[in-house]
């Protein structure tokens, strides 16, 4: 149990650091662009990673005893997780459903409302996770298919889509296993998987291969790739 707790702590600290670095890097990358859109990948993922860093920071502080393991902090963490997935949901709508763009805001608001109602009305952590984790998995599957397409077509060269596919798989495994392993001796596995996912994501967005190929060329904005009409 002691080793598992230490692994959770180390994994959480690593995830916070990597998420903060990626979020800051992507925010600076977006601000440095001449043309900036709210649907640009750097901004969408910057918001997601900063929110995740905040969430895992709370987890880390709880593990080292600076914050108590209470329902109020769990609800705050759940809001932070919502802050990381709702921008991605908006991006997915831009990619997969541009033909219903007039409904995008309503769908985003509907997801946010569902998320907040479950978070603040749900009586127990396990029930809240059971109701919200499927949303994370569905969005993860859609993001994975998006990166499979960009990988096969080469339409998003700024990001290593192959690394993102594997990263999403690790992230989905982390969420899928969190509830079943919560009360077992393998409770630390989801946190370790999440850290691996973050490392792969960092490599995917840093993409030193692309940077070497385009050194000296003007930077372009990686807009959302439209998959369907």
Secondary structure, DSSP 8 states (H G I E B T S, - for coil): -HHHHHHHHHHHHHHHHHHHHHHHHHHHHHHH-SS--TT-HHHHHHHHHHHHHHHHHHHHHHHTTSS---HHHHHHHHHHHHHHHHHHHHHHHHHH-GGGGGGHHHHHHHHHHHHHHHHHH-SSHHHHHHHHHHHHHHHHHHHHHHHHHHHHHT--TTS-HHHHHHHHHHHHHHHHHHHHHTTSTTTTHHHHHHHHHHHHHHHHHH-HHHHHHTTTS------------
